[in-house]
Amino acid sequence: MSDHEFGPLLLAGHWREGSESATTAVENPADESVIARVSVASVTDVETAVVEAHRAQSAWASTPTVERAAVLYRLAELIERDRER
């Protein structure tokens, strides 16, 4: 197994433990080896994430298009940089 272990969940912009403290294995579909373990979100965790996403959406929608594009281009750069990680 890989040494990738991810404990907390990112909820409402903050890293915190899931309300159930459970984890699950992430498998490589090519060989079914476990490549990481990640936190499992409960129904409450998901509901919190959805409520906070709705709140954040209005701020994002009011951000000028040029600024939103810059954020998305930066995200693409980071994904590209870390894709083999």
C-alpha positions as CSV (number, residue, x, y, z in Angstrom):
1,M,0.0,0.0,0.0
2,S,1.1,3.6,-0.7
3,D,1.9,5.8,2.3
4,H,-0.9,8.2,1.2
5,E,-3.2,8.7,4.1
6,F,-5.7,11.6,4.2
7,G,-7.4,12.1,7.5
8,P,-9.5,15.2,7.6
9,L,-12.2,16.4,5.3
10,L,-12.3,19.9,3.8
11,L,-15.6,21.3,4.9
12,A,-16.6,24.9,4.7
13,G,-13.0,25.9,3.9
14,H,-11.6,24.2,7.0
15,W,-9.9,20.9,7.5
16,R,-11.7,18.8,10.1
17,E,-12.3,15.2,11.0
18,G,-15.4,13.6,9.5
19,S,-18.2,13.1,12.0
20,E,-17.9,9.3,11.8
21,S,-14.0,9.0,11.8
22,A,-14.1,6.2,9.3
23,T,-11.7,5.7,6.3
24,T,-11.9,3.7,3.1
25,A,-9.3,2.4,0.7
26,V,-8.7,3.9,-2.7
27,E,-7.7,1.2,-5.2
28,N,-5.8,1.4,-8.4
29,P,-8.2,0.0,-11.0
30,A,-5.4,-1.4,-13.1
31,D,-4.1,-3.8,-10.4
32,E,-6.5,-3.3,-7.4
33,S,-3.6,-2.3,-5.1
34,V,-4.5,0.1,-2.4
35,I,-3.0,3.5,-3.2
36,A,-4.4,5.6,-0.4
37,R,-6.9,5.7,2.5
38,V,-9.3,8.6,2.7
39,S,-11.9,9.8,5.2
40,V,-15.5,8.8,4.7
41,A,-18.0,11.7,4.8
42,S,-21.2,11.1,6.7
43,V,-24.6,12.3,5.5
44,T,-24.2,15.2,7.9
45,D,-20.8,16.0,6.5
46,V,-22.2,16.0,2.9
47,E,-25.1,18.2,3.9
48,T,-22.7,20.7,5.5
49,A,-20.6,20.7,2.4
50,V,-23.7,21.4,0.2
51,V,-24.9,24.2,2.4
52,E,-21.5,25.9,2.4
53,A,-21.1,25.4,-1.3
54,H,-24.4,27.2,-1.9
55,R,-23.2,30.1,0.3
56,A,-19.8,30.3,-1.5
57,Q,-21.5,30.2,-5.0
58,S,-22.9,33.7,-4.7
59,A,-19.5,35.1,-3.9
60,W,-18.0,33.2,-6.8
61,A,-20.7,34.3,-9.2
62,S,-20.1,38.0,-8.3
63,T,-16.3,37.6,-8.9
64,P,-15.3,39.2,-12.2
65,T,-14.9,36.7,-15.0
66,V,-11.2,37.6,-15.5
67,E,-10.5,36.8,-11.8
68,R,-12.4,33.5,-12.0
69,A,-10.5,32.6,-15.1
70,A,-7.2,33.3,-13.3
71,V,-8.2,31.1,-10.4
72,L,-9.1,28.2,-12.8
73,Y,-5.9,28.6,-14.8
74,R,-3.9,28.4,-11.6
75,L,-5.8,25.3,-10.5
76,A,-5.0,23.7,-13.9
77,E,-1.3,24.6,-13.5
78,L,-1.3,22.9,-10.0
79,I,-3.0,19.8,-11.3
80,E,-0.6,19.5,-14.2
81,R,2.4,20.1,-11.8
82,D,1.2,17.4,-9.4
83,R,-0.3,14.8,-11.8
84,E,2.4,12.3,-11.3
85,R,2.6,12.7,-7.6
